[in-house]
Amino acid sequence: MPTAVVFDLDDTLAVTEADRSTLLEAAADRADVTLTFDRESYLDAHREHSGTESRLPVFEALVDARADAPELTRAYRETIGDALAPVEGAEAVLSALRGRYRLGLLTDGPGRTQRDKLGRLGWGDAFDAIVVTGPIESPKPDRRAFETVVDELGVAPADAAYVGDDPDRDISGAAAAGLATVQVRYPGGPPPHPDADATIRRGEFGSLPAVLESLLGDGADDA
C-alpha cells in the first residue's frame, strides 16, 4: 500500500528571518511606496482579495494610489523571498523521507508567489506533487485542497499524513479530509489541536521520520 507525506510550506518547512510586519515595511521602502496600512489590514485584504497568481489584488485594495500596487507586489514578493530560509533539519528530513514515501506540498497563496519561494529554496524538484491553493481557489482548510494533493500523489487520504503548523487550516483541515496529522509547534505558537495525531517541535525537526513511521509505517516496505 503506497503511503505519502504532505507538507505545509510557510512556518513549517521554511521561515522568514524577520517578522512579516517588518518585511512589509521593508517592501514599502524598497518600492518607494508610502505604507498606509498595517499587517492586520493586509491579512484582512488577503482573505478577501487574494489573487490566483500574485498578491496584486491584495495591494490594489490597500494602497492609496492604485498605480503603486504592481511595484509593491513585486517588492513584497522579493523581500519575503530574500528573508526565507529552510527550518533547521528540514532538508535532511526531506532527503531521508524520499524513497520511503511519496512527498507532497500543499500551500496556501498565489501560484507565482509560492513557486518563487520554492525556487529560491531550491525545492522545485523536492516533491512528487505540489499544489498551491490560489490557482485552484480552494484554500485550506477546504477539504478539496487536501483531496487535490492526495489525488496527484496517487494515494488515498487514509494512506497519507499532513505536516503543518496552523491548528485550523492545517491540522483540522487535514483531519476532516481523512489524513493523519502532525502539528509542528514553536515557541509562542498555538497549543496542540485536538485533531493532531502527533506533534513535533520545529526546533527538533529531525524527529519527524520516526513520528511518521509510527503513523504510516515504513513506506518503502508497504509499497
Summary of the structure (lengths in Angstrom):
residues: 223
radius of gyration: 17.7
end to end distance: 4.8
largest distance: 58.5
contacts: 749
relative contact order: 0.17
helix: 50%
strand: 17%
